[in-house]
Amino acid sequence: MRHRIISGAIAPGEHLVETRLSQELNISRGPLREALRLLEQEGLVVGDGRGHLSVREITVSEIIDVFEVRTSLEAAAMERLTRRSDRQEIARELREVLEPLRDGDLDFETQIEVDLDFHERICELSGNNMLTQMWHQIMGHIRMMIVASGPERASSRMRWQDHVPLADAIGDGDPARSRQLLETHMQDFCRRYAGDAMEREAGF
């Protein structure tokens, strides 16, 4: 199920009918419901309050809102990390998280997970539990935003060379530079993902 959503085989907004999915996937309703519950926790699937589920759709305004919140959270986390005495070790750990992105043949699903792991780790390493919890609350929106843009467009936005400068800035211990790099990074990708959503809403 997860792979079918991420690959685009099940489109954003599509209703998920248990009987049909059970037949298509050749599994019983119990395991299917558990899979759907996990997908809902990840933010890929949403309910309407009446027991009906569908693949999450994400709008232009939601993308802008998510990036505004995400930028504030991650910039605060990076500033905290630049002031840590072990910041160079943290930078090395973050570079290791990014290492799989050097593989030009990495599949789309793994790219997404590495990208999210990197940004999540920045928040976790900051030591601010409330900040990390808030980031987790928007992670489903972030994941679906990437999925909705599809591998042809989104893969080029999850490159090693676009992310490693963020790790380097932490190791350099420069709070102002780390914030500037993070804000520029987020503004650029916000424009790209919002542009994709505008095209979808216009029916292109």
DRENMIPA-429248 format. One record per residue: x, y, z of N, C-alpha, C in turn; residue number from 0. Coordinates in pm, 1 decimal, decimal comma. Layout:
N
X Y Z X Y Z X Y Z NUM
...
This chain:
204
83,1 -119,9 0,0 0,0 0,0 0,0 87,0 125,5 0,0 0
182,7 126,5 89,4 270,1 243,5 100,9 343,5 268,0 -30,9 1
395,9 161,2 -87,8 468,6 173,8 -214,3 376,4 223,4 -325,3 2
253,0 176,9 -326,6 159,4 216,9 -432,0 124,0 364,7 -421,5 3
114,0 415,8 -299,1 85,8 558,9 -281,3 206,3 641,5 -324,0 4
325,2 602,1 -277,5 446,1 678,5 -307,9 478,7 674,1 -456,9 5
450,1 561,6 -521,3 477,9 549,4 -664,8 375,9 623,6 -750,2 6
263,5 663,9 -687,8 159,3 733,3 -762,7 54,4 641,5 -820,9 7
67,2 510,2 -795,8 -32,9 415,5 -845,7 -169,5 443,7 -784,3 8
-169,0 491,6 -660,2 -291,6 540,2 -596,3 -274,1 690,6 -581,6 9
-358,2 767,0 -645,9 -338,4 912,0 -657,0 -386,7 986,9 -533,4 10
-329,6 1105,2 -505,6 -380,5 1190,4 -398,1 -529,0 1218,1 -416,7 11
-604,2 1206,4 -308,4 -747,7 1229,0 -312,9 -829,6 1104,6 -339,8 12
-765,1 997,1 -383,1 -839,0 874,9 -415,9 -891,5 808,3 -288,9 13
-1018,8 768,6 -292,3 -1079,5 700,5 -178,4 -1028,3 557,1 -170,9 14
-1006,9 511,1 -49,2 -953,9 377,0 -26,9 -1067,5 286,9 20,7 15
-1112,3 200,6 -67,8 -1224,3 110,8 -38,6 -1167,7 -23,8 5,2 16
-1198,2 -63,1 128,2 -1136,6 -182,9 186,2 -1164,6 -308,6 105,0 17
-1288,9 -326,0 60,6 -1322,5 -449,4 -11,1 -1241,5 -462,2 -139,7 18
-1229,7 -351,7 -212,4 -1154,7 -354,7 -337,7 -1005,9 -376,8 -312,6 19
-951,3 -305,1 -213,7 -809,1 -318,5 -183,2 -776,3 -458,7 -133,5 20
-865,5 -515,6 -53,8 -844,1 -650,4 -2,3 -833,4 -750,8 -116,3 21
-918,2 -733,9 -217,1 -914,9 -823,7 -332,9 -790,7 -799,6 -418,1 22
-758,9 -671,7 -442,2 -644,5 -639,2 -527,3 -512,8 -686,4 -466,8 23
-501,1 -671,4 -333,8 -376,2 -706,0 -266,2 -374,6 -849,9 -215,4 24
-490,0 -915,1 -225,6 -503,1 -1054,6 -182,9 -466,0 -1072,9 -35,4 25
-520,3 -983,4 47,8 -500,4 -995,0 192,4 -634,8 -977,9 261,5 26
-643,6 -1026,0 384,8 -768,6 -1015,6 459,1 -786,9 -873,8 512,6 27
-906,9 -844,4 559,6 -939,8 -708,3 602,2 -861,0 -665,9 726,3 28
-829,2 -761,1 816,0 -756,9 -726,4 938,9 -619,9 -665,8 911,7 29
-531,9 -738,1 840,6 -400,3 -680,4 807,2 -410,7 -552,7 724,3 30
-512,4 -545,2 637,9 -530,0 -424,9 556,6 -561,1 -304,4 644,6 31
-650,1 -323,7 741,8 -685,7 -213,0 830,9 -565,2 -167,4 912,8 32
-482,0 -261,8 954,8 -361,2 -226,0 1029,3 -265,8 -146,1 940,3 33
-253,4 -187,3 814,1 -167,5 -114,1 720,1 -220,1 27,4 698,8 34
-351,2 41,1 684,4 -410,8 173,1 664,7 -393,1 260,9 788,0 35
-400,6 198,6 906,1 -380,2 274,0 1030,2 -238,1 330,3 1035,8 36
-140,4 249,0 996,7 -1,5 294,3 996,6 20,0 405,1 893,6 37
-43,1 391,5 778,0 -31,0 494,3 674,4 -95,2 625,5 720,0 38
-202,2 613,7 798,2 -265,9 733,5 852,1 -173,1 802,1 952,5 39
-101,8 723,0 1032,3 -5,4 779,4 1126,8 107,9 851,2 1053,7 40
146,4 799,4 938,7 253,6 860,6 859,7 206,9 985,8 786,9 41
76,0 1005,5 778,8 23,8 1122,9 711,0 -4,6 1103,0 563,9 42
11,9 980,3 514,3 -15,3 954,2 373,2 -164,2 934,4 347,4 43
-235,7 895,1 451,8 -378,9 867,1 441,5 -451,5 951,4 546,2 44
-569,7 1001,2 511,2 -649,0 1081,1 604,9 -791,2 1027,0 610,9 45
-854,0 1043,6 727,7 -992,7 1002,5 745,5 -1084,7 1122,5 746,8 46
-1212,7 1097,9 719,2 -1309,6 1207,9 717,4 -1394,9 1211,7 843,6 47
-1359,4 1128,5 943,9 -1435,9 1125,8 1068,3 -1553,1 1030,9 1065,2 48
-1581,9 974,2 949,0 -1694,0 880,5 935,2 -1646,8 741,4 893,6 49
-1517,4 718,5 909,9 -1462,8 587,6 877,0 -1414,7 573,1 734,4 50
-1424,4 680,5 655,3 -1379,5 675,9 516,5 -1237,0 730,1 506,9 51
-1152,9 660,1 433,5 -1013,6 700,0 418,6 -982,4 734,3 273,5 52
-888,4 825,9 256,4 -842,1 860,5 122,4 -695,8 901,0 130,3 53
-629,3 899,7 15,6 -490,1 944,1 9,5 -487,9 1095,9 28,0 54
-398,4 1141,9 113,7 -393,3 1284,2 145,4 -366,0 1368,9 20,9 55
-441,5 1476,8 9,0 -412,4 1580,9 -89,7 -352,1 1699,0 -14,7 56
-261,3 1769,7 -79,1 -201,2 1885,0 -12,9 -209,1 2005,2 -106,3 57
-256,4 2117,6 -53,4 -282,0 2236,4 -134,0 -163,6 2333,1 -128,6 58
-169,1 2432,8 -215,4 -64,4 2535,5 -218,0 -54,9 2605,3 -82,7 59
-169,1 2644,0 -26,8 -167,5 2716,5 100,8 -111,6 2629,8 212,6 60
-141,7 2499,1 210,2 -86,3 2408,9 311,2 65,3 2398,1 297,8 61
113,3 2391,1 174,9 258,0 2382,1 152,0 328,1 2505,2 208,1 62
273,8 2622,5 180,4 333,7 2746,9 230,6 332,6 2749,1 383,1 63
219,6 2708,3 442,8 209,0 2705,5 588,9 308,9 2607,1 649,9 64
319,0 2488,5 589,1 409,9 2385,8 640,7 554,2 2434,3 635,2 65
593,0 2495,1 523,7 730,5 2542,2 512,0 760,0 2655,7 609,8 66
661,4 2738,9 637,0 682,1 2847,2 733,8 710,9 2790,1 872,4 67
629,6 2692,8 912,5 649,3 2629,9 1043,4 778,9 2549,4 1044,9 68
800,0 2472,4 939,0 918,6 2387,1 931,8 1047,1 2469,3 936,5 69
1049,8 2580,1 865,1 1168,8 2665,1 864,2 1199,1 2718,2 1003,5 70
1095,8 2762,3 1074,1 1115,7 2814,7 1209,9 1172,2 2707,4 1302,3 71
1116,6 2587,3 1293,8 1160,3 2478,4 1381,1 1304,0 2436,8 1351,6 72
1333,4 2413,2 1225,0 1466,0 2362,1 1190,6 1574,4 2469,3 1205,6 73
1540,3 2595,1 1180,6 1638,1 2702,7 1200,6 1673,9 2714,0 1348,5 74
1573,3 2703,0 1435,0 1599,2 2707,7 1579,4 1685,5 2589,4 1622,0 75
1656,3 2471,9 1566,3 1734,7 2352,6 1599,7 1879,5 2368,2 1554,8 76
1899,5 2419,6 1433,8 2035,8 2435,6 1382,4 2114,8 2537,2 1464,0 77
2050,4 2644,7 1504,6 2120,4 2744,0 1586,0 2166,8 2683,4 1718,3 78
2081,7 2601,3 1778,3 2120,8 2534,3 1902,8 2240,9 2442,8 1879,2 79
2238,6 2371,6 1767,8 2346,3 2276,7 1739,2 2479,0 2346,8 1713,3 80
2475,9 2464,6 1651,2 2601,5 2535,6 1622,6 2671,3 2581,2 1750,5 81
2596,2 2587,9 1859,9 2653,5 2633,6 1987,0 2699,5 2517,4 2075,2 82
2679,0 2396,3 2027,3 2718,3 2279,0 2105,4 2868,9 2256,2 2095,4 83
2928,4 2210,2 2204,7 3072,4 2181,6 2202,6 3104,2 2060,8 2114,6 84
3005,7 1972,1 2095,2 3026,6 1852,6 2012,4 2969,8 1870,8 1871,8 85
2963,0 1995,5 1824,7 2897,8 2024,0 1696,5 2966,2 1955,6 1578,0 86
3097,2 1937,0 1584,8 3165,0 1871,0 1472,8 3128,2 1723,2 1464,7 87
3111,1 1659,3 1580,5 3065,4 1519,8 1581,9 2921,8 1510,4 1528,8 88
2839,9 1608,9 1564,8 2701,7 1612,6 1515,1 2700,8 1628,2 1363,5 89
2786,2 1716,7 1313,2 2794,2 1737,3 1168,1 2835,0 1609,0 1097,4 90
2928,6 1534,8 1156,1 2970,7 1407,6 1095,6 2855,9 1307,6 1093,7 91
2780,5 1302,7 1202,4 2666,3 1211,0 1208,0 2563,1 1245,9 1100,8 92
2537,7 1374,4 1082,9 2440,5 1417,4 982,0 2489,3 1386,0 840,7 93
2618,8 1399,4 817,1 2672,9 1363,2 685,4 2655,8 1213,4 659,6 94
2671,8 1133,3 763,6 2653,2 988,6 749,0 2508,6 955,6 713,2 95
2414,5 1028,9 773,2 2272,9 1008,1 740,0 2249,3 1034,6 591,5 96
2317,8 1135,2 538,5 2299,7 1175,5 398,7 2370,2 1084,2 298,9 97
2462,6 1002,9 345,0 2549,6 926,8 255,4 2473,9 847,9 147,4 98
2360,4 783,2 178,8 2290,0 708,4 73,3 2247,6 793,7 -45,7 99
2231,1 925,2 -25,6 2187,8 1012,0 -135,8 2296,1 1030,0 -242,0 100
2417,6 985,6 -213,4 2523,0 990,3 -314,7 2495,9 890,6 -427,5 101
2414,2 790,0 -397,6 2382,2 686,0 -495,5 2280,3 739,8 -595,6 102
2322,1 758,1 -717,9 2233,8 812,9 -820,0 2119,7 720,8 -858,4 103
2129,1 593,5 -820,5 2024,5 496,8 -855,3 1932,3 465,5 -737,7 104
1939,7 545,7 -633,0 1856,7 521,3 -514,9 1708,9 535,0 -551,0 105
1626,3 440,8 -504,2 1484,2 447,0 -538,2 1416,3 562,5 -464,5 106
1305,3 606,7 -519,5 1234,5 725,8 -471,5 1192,8 712,3 -325,2 107
1139,9 596,4 -289,0 1092,8 575,6 -152,1 1207,2 589,7 -52,2 108
1323,4 534,0 -85,1 1438,8 544,1 4,4 1491,0 686,9 9,7 109
1487,8 755,7 -103,8 1527,8 896,8 -105,3 1445,8 977,9 -5,3 110
1315,6 955,4 -6,9 1227,0 1028,8 83,9 1265,2 1001,8 228,5 111
1288,5 874,6 260,8 1319,6 839,2 399,1 1452,3 898,9 444,2 112
1553,1 898,6 357,3 1682,7 957,7 393,3 1667,3 1108,1 414,8 113
1594,8 1173,0 324,7 1572,2 1317,4 336,7 1502,4 1350,8 468,4 114
1395,1 1278,0 498,7 1321,7 1303,6 622,7 1405,9 1269,5 745,3 115
1482,5 1160,5 737,9 1568,5 1122,7 850,6 1668,4 1233,1 882,6 116
1724,4 1294,7 779,2 1822,8 1401,2 798,9 1761,4 1519,3 873,5 117
1647,7 1566,2 825,2 1584,4 1682,5 887,7 1530,0 1649,1 1026,9 118
1478,3 1528,7 1041,8 1430,6 1485,7 1173,5 1546,1 1479,8 1273,2 119
1661,2 1430,8 1226,7 1776,9 1416,8 1316,0 1827,7 1552,7 1362,0 120
1820,0 1653,4 1275,8 1857,9 1788,9 1316,9 1773,8 1831,6 1437,1 121
1644,3 1805,3 1428,9 1554,6 1843,0 1539,0 1583,1 1761,0 1664,7 122
1599,9 1630,6 1648,2 1623,8 1543,5 1763,7 1753,4 1579,4 1835,5 123
1859,0 1604,3 1759,0 1988,9 1634,4 1818,8 1990,8 1769,1 1890,6 124
1894,7 1855,4 1859,1 1888,8 1985,4 1926,0 1861,6 1970,8 2075,3 125
1802,2 1857,2 2113,7 1771,6 1834,1 2254,2 1644,2 1901,4 2301,2 126
1572,7 1966,3 2209,8 1446,9 2033,2 2244,7 1332,0 1939,0 2209,4 127
1278,2 1870,9 2310,2 1175,1 1770,4 2285,4 1047,2 1830,2 2228,4 128
1010,5 1949,1 2274,1 889,2 2012,7 2223,2 905,1 2046,8 2075,5 129
1020,9 2097,4 2038,3 1048,4 2129,3 1898,1 1036,4 2003,5 1812,2 130
1094,7 1893,8 1859,8 1089,5 1768,1 1784,2 946,9 1717,3 1771,1 131
869,1 1726,8 1877,6 729,1 1683,8 1871,8 651,1 1765,4 1768,8 132
675,9 1894,9 1765,2 606,6 1980,7 1668,7 646,7 1944,8 1526,2 133
774,6 1911,3 1505,4 819,5 1870,4 1372,4 749,7 1741,8 1330,5 134
736,5 1648,0 1423,5 668,6 1521,8 1392,0 522,7 1544,8 1351,8 135
461,2 1648,1 1406,3 321,2 1675,8 1373,7 302,4 1718,7 1228,2 136
405,8 1774,3 1167,2 393,2 1816,4 1027,0 464,1 1720,5 931,2 137
524,7 1613,8 984,8 601,7 1523,7 899,8 514,2 1457,5 793,1 138
390,4 1423,0 827,3 301,2 1362,3 729,0 275,0 1454,6 611,4 139
257,6 1583,8 640,4 237,7 1681,0 533,2 362,7 1691,4 445,7 140
479,8 1690,2 509,9 605,0 1699,1 434,5 618,9 1578,4 342,0 141
592,6 1460,1 396,8 605,3 1336,8 318,4 511,1 1339,6 197,7 142
385,8 1379,7 220,4 288,0 1377,7 112,4 317,3 1484,7 8,9 143
374,0 1595,7 51,8 412,5 1701,9 -40,2 516,0 1650,2 -140,4 144
611,3 1571,9 -89,9 713,7 1513,7 -176,6 651,2 1410,3 -269,9 145
568,7 1322,9 -212,1 504,8 1216,6 -290,6 419,9 1275,2 -402,6 146
342,9 1380,0 -371,3 251,7 1438,2 -470,0 325,9 1497,2 -589,0 147
449,3 1543,7 -567,7 526,7 1600,7 -678,2 584,4 1493,7 -769,5 148
593,8 1370,3 -718,7 639,7 1259,2 -801,2 790,4 1250,4 -813,1 149
840,6 1132,3 -849,0 986,2 1110,2 -852,9 1060,5 1195,3 -954,5 150
998,8 1225,4 -1068,5 1070,8 1300,9 -1171,4 1111,4 1438,8 -1121,7 151
1024,2 1502,6 -1044,3 1054,8 1636,4 -994,0 1119,2 1632,2 -855,7 152
1062,0 1553,4 -766,6 1106,4 1556,8 -627,0 1245,1 1497,1 -607,2 153
1282,8 1398,9 -688,5 1414,1 1335,4 -670,5 1527,6 1436,4 -682,4 154
1511,4 1533,1 -771,5 1616,6 1633,8 -791,3 1625,5 1730,8 -674,3 155
1528,6 1724,1 -582,6 1528,2 1812,8 -466,0 1579,3 1742,5 -340,5 156
1620,4 1619,7 -355,2 1670,3 1543,6 -239,8 1813,4 1498,3 -266,1 157
1893,5 1588,5 -318,2 2030,5 1554,9 -354,4 2125,8 1577,0 -236,8 158
2229,9 1496,4 -233,8 2331,8 1507,5 -129,2 2390,6 1647,8 -125,4 159
2423,5 1703,0 -241,8 2492,6 1831,8 -247,2 2406,2 1949,1 -202,0 160
2274,3 1930,7 -199,3 2186,4 2037,1 -150,6 2172,4 2035,6 1,5 161
2208,2 1923,4 63,2 2187,9 1908,9 207,0 2316,5 1913,7 288,9 162
2426,8 1868,5 231,4 2550,0 1861,9 310,1 2597,6 1999,3 358,1 163
2571,7 2111,0 285,9 2612,2 2241,3 341,2 2544,5 2273,6 474,6 164
2425,4 2218,6 497,2 2357,3 2241,4 625,0 2434,2 2174,0 738,3 165
2480,1 2051,4 713,2 2561,1 1981,4 813,3 2693,2 2054,6 836,0 166
2754,1 2101,6 727,4 2881,8 2172,9 738,2 2867,0 2300,7 820,9 167
2755,0 2371,2 803,0 2733,4 2496,0 876,4 2724,1 2470,6 1026,5 168
2665,6 2357,6 1063,5 2659,3 2322,1 1205,6 2800,4 2298,7 1259,3 169
2880,0 2222,5 1184,6 3017,0 2195,0 1227,0 3101,6 2320,2 1237,3 170
3073,4 2420,3 1153,0 3150,1 2545,4 1154,4 3116,5 2632,8 1275,0 171
3002,3 2606,5 1338,4 2966,9 2681,0 1459,2 2926,1 2824,9 1434,4 172
2861,6 2850,6 1320,4 2819,1 2986,5 1286,6 2666,2 2992,2 1285,1 173
2602,3 3038,1 1394,2 2455,9 3039,0 1402,1 2389,0 3120,3 1291,5 174
2443,0 3238,0 1261,2 2381,1 3324,3 1160,2 2386,9 3259,1 1022,2 175
2501,5 3200,8 989,1 2516,0 3136,1 858,2 2426,8 3012,9 848,8 176
2417,2 2937,6 957,7 2333,7 2817,6 954,9 2187,8 2854,1 931,1 177
2141,4 2961,0 996,5 2003,1 3005,3 976,5 1981,6 3052,5 832,9 178
2076,2 3129,6 781,1 2063,3 3180,7 644,3 2057,7 3066,9 542,8 179
2146,0 2968,1 558,6 2146,9 2854,0 466,8 2016,7 2776,1 473,6 180
1968,8 2753,5 596,0 1845,6 2677,2 613,9 1727,5 2751,8 553,4 181
1718,9 2882,1 577,7 1607,1 2960,4 524,6 1609,8 2964,1 372,2 182
1728,3 2979,9 313,6 1740,2 2979,6 167,5 1699,9 2844,1 110,4 183
1746,0 2737,6 174,9 1712,8 2600,3 135,6 1561,0 2581,1 135,0 184
1495,5 2622,4 242,1 1351,3 2602,2 255,4 1272,1 2690,8 159,6 185
1314,3 2815,1 142,1 1242,9 2905,5 51,5 1246,2 2853,4 -91,7 186
1361,6 2802,8 -131,6 1376,7 2749,0 -266,9 1282,5 2631,6 -289,5 187
1282,6 2538,0 -195,0 1200,6 2419,2 -213,4 1052,4 2447,9 -192,9 188
1019,9 2546,0 -111,2 879,8 2586,2 -96,3 825,3 2635,2 -229,9 189
903,2 2717,5 -299,8 859,8 2767,8 -431,1 837,7 2652,9 -529,0 190
927,6 2555,8 -526,4 916,5 2445,0 -621,8 794,4 2357,3 -592,8 191
776,3 2319,8 -466,0 663,2 2232,8 -432,2 530,0 2306,8 -447,5 192
527,8 2435,0 -412,9 405,2 2513,0 -431,2 372,7 2525,5 -579,9 193
476,3 2540,2 -662,9 454,8 2546,3 -807,3 394,4 2417,7 -860,8 194
442,6 2304,1 -810,0 385,3 2175,2 -850,4 237,4 2167,7 -812,9 195
206,1 2211,9 -691,0 67,8 2205,7 -643,8 -22,2 2297,9 -724,7 196
29,3 2414,0 -763,1 -49,6 2505,9 -846,2 -84,1 2441,0 -979,8 197
10,9 2368,9 -1036,5 -15,5 2299,4 -1163,1 -121,4 2191,0 -1144,4 198
-112,4 2117,1 -1032,9 -212,2 2011,9 -1008,0 -350,6 2072,5 -991,4 199
-358,7 2183,7 -916,7 -488,4 2246,5 -892,7 -545,9 2305,2 -1021,6 200
-457,1 2343,5 -1114,0 -502,7 2398,1 -1242,3 -534,9 2287,8 -1342,8 201
-504,6 2163,6 -1304,0 -536,7 2050,6 -1390,5 -432,1 2017,9 -1493,7 202
-308,5 2068,0 -1475,5 -200,8 2038,3 -1571,1 -140,3 1901,9 -1540,9 203
